[in-house]
Amino acid sequence: MVYPERIRALREDKDLSQKQIADMLGVAQTTYSQYELYKRPMPIEYLVALCKYYNVSSDYILGLSDKK
């Protein structure tokens, strides 16, 4: 599993919309959608923000570990 699948799964587990996460990151919903679809690379600062928001490690989001 690569990071787009992980960030989508984390979002869906919390019953959140792409718009809600995009607002938290300060980006447009369409931009966030492109991160989940692997059409645009996600900046490292957003990776850090998502790790803090979901309380998971960057290794988990990046698919390097299955331990949250």
Backbone torsions as a table, in degrees:
resi	resn	phi	psi	omega
1	MET	NA	130.0	178.4
2	VAL	-100.2	169.4	-170.6
3	TYR	-56.4	-35.5	178.1
4	PRO	-59.5	-37.9	178.5
5	GLU	-68.7	-37.5	-179.7
6	ARG	-68.5	-43.6	-178.1
7	ILE	-68.8	-31.9	176.2
8	ARG	-68.0	-45.1	-179.9
9	ALA	-62.3	-42.4	178.6
10	LEU	-61.9	-43.3	179.9
11	ARG	-63.6	-46.7	-178.2
12	GLU	-67.0	-34.7	177.2
13	ASP	-60.8	-29.5	179.8
14	LYS	-94.7	4.7	-178.5
15	ASP	55.4	44.0	179.5
16	LEU	-106.5	151.3	176.6
17	SER	-90.1	162.2	174.3
18	GLN	-59.9	-37.3	-179.8
19	LYS	-61.1	-41.3	-179.9
20	GLN	-63.6	-43.3	179.7
21	ILE	-70.6	-40.3	177.7
22	ALA	-59.7	-42.8	178.2
23	ASP	-62.2	-40.8	179.0
24	MET	-62.9	-37.6	179.8
25	LEU	-82.6	-16.4	-178.7
26	GLY	80.6	31.4	178.0
27	VAL	-124.8	167.9	176.3
28	ALA	-72.2	153.1	178.2
29	GLN	-59.5	-38.1	-179.8
30	THR	-64.6	-35.7	177.0
31	THR	-65.6	-46.4	179.3
32	TYR	-62.9	-39.1	177.8
33	SER	-57.6	-38.9	179.2
34	GLN	-66.3	-29.9	174.8
35	TYR	-66.4	-43.2	-179.5
36	GLU	-70.0	-28.2	180.0
37	LEU	-90.7	0.0	179.2
38	TYR	63.5	31.0	178.3
39	LYS	-95.1	-13.2	-178.9
40	ARG	-146.3	134.1	177.6
41	PRO	-68.8	141.7	-179.6
42	MET	-88.1	127.0	178.2
43	PRO	-60.6	148.0	-177.1
44	ILE	-58.2	-34.4	-179.3
45	GLU	-66.6	-28.2	175.9
46	TYR	-76.2	-34.8	174.1
47	LEU	-59.4	-46.6	179.2
48	VAL	-61.4	-44.8	-179.7
49	ALA	-61.8	-41.4	179.4
50	LEU	-68.2	-37.4	176.5
51	CYS	-59.8	-45.1	179.4
52	LYS	-67.4	-42.9	-177.6
53	TYR	-62.9	-45.4	-178.1
54	TYR	-90.5	-5.9	-178.7
55	ASN	57.7	50.9	176.9
56	VAL	-131.0	164.9	179.3
57	SER	-82.8	157.8	175.6
58	SER	-66.5	-32.5	176.2
59	ASP	-59.3	-38.9	178.7
60	TYR	-64.8	-50.9	-178.9
61	ILE	-61.2	-38.4	-178.1
62	LEU	-78.6	-6.3	178.0
63	GLY	83.4	13.2	179.3
64	LEU	-83.5	-15.8	-179.1
65	SER	-147.9	151.0	174.8
66	ASP	-98.1	0.1	178.9
67	LYS	-89.6	122.0	-179.3
68	LYS	-71.9	NA	NA
